[in-house]
Amino acid sequence: MQWPEAGKLIIKFNHCQKCVYSFGLPRRCPLCGQDVGSRRLEEAPVSISEPFTDGHREKCSFLLRPTRGTFLREYDGRSDLHVGITNTSGVVYNYTVHGVQRDKVGWEQSVSVPLLRPGLFGLLDQWDKYLEDFSATGAWLPHRYEEDHHNCYSYALAFINCVLATEGEEQLDRDEFTEKFVVPRTRKASKYITLYRAIEERGFYVTDPPSPQTGPRPGSGLC
């Protein structure tokens, strides 16, 4: 089993009245060649948090990863994504043409959506049993798999709604769950991937600082 390459740490620092992103803090500014120094607190370099996580360290979460390859390397924004649900030990339950899989490796670079909000923490002790019993039903046999209509996403969302129904909570349709919980995280991941690859290609990436009057525009840059 080949482990996904760990991403390099991205650092943002201010110089030449610009926001500069690079892997680690360079000794000299790539724009002007002068020493990089922080004379004021607001100029201190900061690290950019990676939106990916080791899914096998996540409990009771909805996970996404590329069907093939990894986010930082092969994913192009149009590639298929595979999804799964973790139990309390980080085993990833996911539905494929071979039926329900229980993966102990392979999800080390994932986007994670935690499923247990504070009001549902009482489910923790029952989560593994719910997940195993749900996965053993006939709905998720291999021959029932359909790529477009009865797939890994159908499986994950059906389990989430099964848990919500058990708790007397309102269920979610696919569009609502995707827009509310998945899209914000995949959008952040997409921006990070773009930034990461730009730094890999050119050695650094530069943006204008946000306007002090208006602040950053929604969806604009990472500065």
ABEGO torsion letter per residue (X at the ends): XBBBBBBBBBBBBBBGGBBBBBBEBBABBAAAGBBBBBABAAABBBBBBBABBBAAABBGBBBBBBABEBAAAABAGABBBBBBBBBAAGBBBBBBAAEBBBBABGAABBBBBBABBAAAAAAAAAAAAAAAAAAABAAABAAABBAAABBAAAAAAAAAAAAAAAAGBBBBBAAAAAAAAAAAAAAAAAAAAAAAAAAAAAGBBBBBBBBAAAEBBBGBEAX
